Amino acid sequence: MNISLGPILYCWPKDKVLDFYNKVAQSNVNTVYLGETVCSRRREVKFKEYLDIAHQLQDAGKQVIISTLALVEAPSEYTELKRQVENGHFQIEANDMAGVQVAKQLGVEFVCGPTINNYNLASLNKLQSWGMKRFVMPVELSRNWLEKVIQQEPALGFEIEVFGHGHMPLAHSARCFTARHKNLQKDQCGIVCLNHPKGLLAQTQESQPLLRLNGIQTQSAAAIDLSDQISDMQALGVDYFRVSPSSLTSVNIAGALQRGESVTSPFERCDGYWFDQAGFNLTQPEQPA
């Protein structure tokens, strides 16, 4: 099984981002996604600097994919998106249909990210005809769903990746929840997300962790950890298992999984979606005798 490191979904200081990817370069992880996917106002690392990091990782033997925004709202963001797709060297992960459209127009192969709603084989085959080479399954879908898709057409024309470890991206909004929580306007937020490198925890009235607010992105409060399902995924036909970074230790987790070692999740877990249950459930339901 190939282990991939997804893009950093949080707003980290530039020095921390550089430290993270220096550590990735020295690791045994083969596939790395990088780039800003949540908010264009997070300008700690510019696109040119991400390209420099991409070349550094490629020189270290990594497969590098440039990830694009999950919600393109302004002409300036679309211009930046085109620059990313036209980088001329690295494959991209399109995280919304604007990225897919630009890649299709330019004849550029792409990975279809987990924030694009792909719920049937017909849509996947259409995307494959436009240049999709890999599909990252939306986090709310299950093993049963994936198995049915594969059974319909065993000789798929694209690879499959599962978001298997980390806080799940559940939704994106034009409104910035972090700025609103701080009584700031979105356009004058002062990049307040820098103060919350793991997002803001939202709880129920009973003090139960519910969601994690990460700028315009809403995540699960707990994290998915399907590392004990890797063997089953591989037998099913999954090609990549994604670790979504939440700290520098995520590199160690991805490296251990790449070596075939077991890991202990540092988070409260919520694995239900994979097992066709409510998302906050932890483990696979008991099978009938």
N, C-alpha and C positions, 0 to 999 in steps of 0.2 A: 504493500500500500504506500502510495506517495503521500507524504505529510506536507501540507502547505501552511504558510503563515499569511493570514489575511492582512489587509491594510489596517493601520492604527486608526481606530474609530474615535479616539479621544483627542483633546487639544493638549499636547505636551509642549514644553519649552524646546527650542531648537536643539539645545545641548543633549537633552534626554533622547530626542529622536535620533540624533547622530550616534549616541552611545548604543542605542538599541540596534541600529543597523550595523554598527561595527561588531557587535556581538553576533548578529545573524551571519555576517561574513565569515566568522570563525567557526560557525556551527556546521552540523551535518545536514541541516534542512536544505532541501533541493529547490523548492518553489516558494517564491516570495512575491506578494502583492504589495504595492506601495503607492501612496498618493492620498490626497484629501478627498474623502467621500461624503462628508457630512455638511460642511459649511465653508463657503469660499472666503468668509471673513477671517478664517483661521490662517493667517499668513506668516506664521512662524517659519515655515519652510516653503520656499517658493518652488514653482514647477521646475525651473532650471536646476535648483539644488536637488530636487528629487531625481532628475535625470543623472546628475553626478553620482548620487547614491546608487541608482540603478546600474550604472557602468561599474561601480566598485563591486557590487554584488555579482554582476555577470563575470567580472574578472576572477571572482572567488568561486566560480563554477555554478552559480545559481541560475535557475530559470526565473526571469523577472517579468512581471506583468504590471502595467500602469493602471491603477484603478481610478475611475472617474466619479464625479458627484452623483449622488442618488436622487437629487432634486435640483434641476436646472431652472432658475427663476428669472434670470436677467440676461440681456444681450451680452454683457461682459463675461458672464459665466459660460455662455455658448461659445464665445470666441476662445476662451481658455480651453474648453472641451475640444474644439477643433485642433488647437495646438497639440493637445495630448494625443489625439488620434493620429495626427500627422507627424508624430515624433520621428518616424522613419526607421526605427530600430527595434522598439519593444512592442510586444503584443499588449492589448488593452483589455481591461475588464469594464464592460459597459454596465453601469448600475441604474440607468433609466433608458427609455426608448430614444431619447435624443442621441445618446451615445451609440445605440444600435444604428440609427438612421445615418449618422455621420460615417460610421465604419462601413455601412452598406454602400453609401455613395462613393466612398474612396476605394472600395474593394479591399478593405483591411480586415483580416481575420480577428475575431474577438472571443473573449470569455463572457458569458451572460451571467451577471452577478445575482446574488440572492435577493436583491430588492426589486427585481423585475418579476411580475406575477406570471409565472408559467405553470399552468395547472392541467395541461393535457399534452399528449404526444403531437397533436396537430400543430400547436403553437411552437413546440420545440423543433419539429421538422421544418417549419417555415423559417425559423431563425437560423437553422442549420443551412438552409438554402441561401441565406443572406451572408453567411460567413462565420457563423458560430461554431467554434471548435470545442468548447467546453461549457457545461451548464452547471451552475451552482444552485442546488435545490433550495427553494424558499424554506425558511426555518419552520413554518407552520405545517409543512407537509410531512407525511409519515413513511415509514418503511413499506407498509402495505401499498401506499400510492405508488412509490417508486418501483416496487416489484411488478405491479400491474402494467406500468409503462414499459418496463423492460420486456415483459412477456409478450406484449403486443408486437414488438419489433426487436428481436434479439440482436440483430446486426445494426445497432445504432450508429449513426454517422458522426457522433460527438462523444466526448468524454463526460463523466459525471463526477461532481464534487459535492461533498456534504459538509455543511457547517456543523462541526462536531464538538467544539470546545470553546467556551467563552460566553459573554453576555450577548443574547440574541437581539439583533436589530428588528424591532417589531413594526415600527411606523415612522414616517417622516411628515413634517408639517411645514407650511410656509411660516408659521409662528414659532419663534424661539422661546421655548419654555424656560430655559435657564435665565435668559435676559428678563423675561416677565417676572420670574420669581424674585429677581433682584430689583424690580421696579425700573428697569432700563428699557429704552427703545432698542429694537433689533438692530437698526442701522447705526446706533451709537452705543454699542454694548461694551466697548473697551476690551473686547475678547475676554469676557468674564469667565469663559469656559476654562481658561488657563488655571483658574483657582480650584477647578474640580476635575482633576486628571482621571477620575473614575466615574464621572457624572454625579448627579444629585439623586440620592435615594428618596423615593416617594413611598410612604407607608399607608396602610389602611387605618381607619379609626381605631382598630384593635391593635395597632402597632405592628402589623404583619408587613414585612417587605413586599412591595408590589411591583414597582417600576423603577427604572433608572433614567433620569432625564439627562440627555447629552446634547444640549443645544436644541436643534430642530428635530433631533432623533429621540425616539422613545425605545428603550431597551428593557429586557427582562431584568428584574432585580437580582434574582438568582441566575446561575449560569448553567448552560447545557454542558454535559460531559458524557459523550458517547464513546469514550476511548475503549471501554470494554466491549464495544460492538464492532470494532474494526475488522475482526476476522469474518464476522457475518457479512459486513458491508463488502468486503473483498470478494467473498463467495457470490454475493448478489450481482457484482459487476461494477461497484463503485471504484473509481480510479484515484480520487484524492480525498483526503480527510483534512478539513481546515481547522486550524487553531487561530482564534481571533485574539490578538494581543490585548492584554489588560495591564501588563507591567513587564519589566525586563525579564522576569522569571518565565514568561511565556516562551522565550527562546529555549530554555531548558526543557520545558514540557514538550515542545515540538521536537526537539532533538531526541529526547528519550523515546517518544513514540516512533520516530524514524528508525531508531535502533531496535524497535520491537519490544521495548520495555513497558511495563505498566506504570501508570502515574496515579497519584492521589490528588484529587481535585482540591484546590485551595478555597473553593466557593461553596456556598449552599447551592444545591443542584436543582434543576428543573428540566427533566428529560422527557416529559410526557408526549410532546408532539410526535417524536419519532415512533412511539408505540401507539399512535392513534388515540391518545387520551388528552385530557386537559393539560395545557402546557406546563402548569406548575407541578404536576405529578413527577415523582422521582424516578421510579423504576418500571420495568416491564411488568404488566399484569400477569398473574398466575395463569398458566394454560390449563384448560380442563383436562381431567384425568382420562 
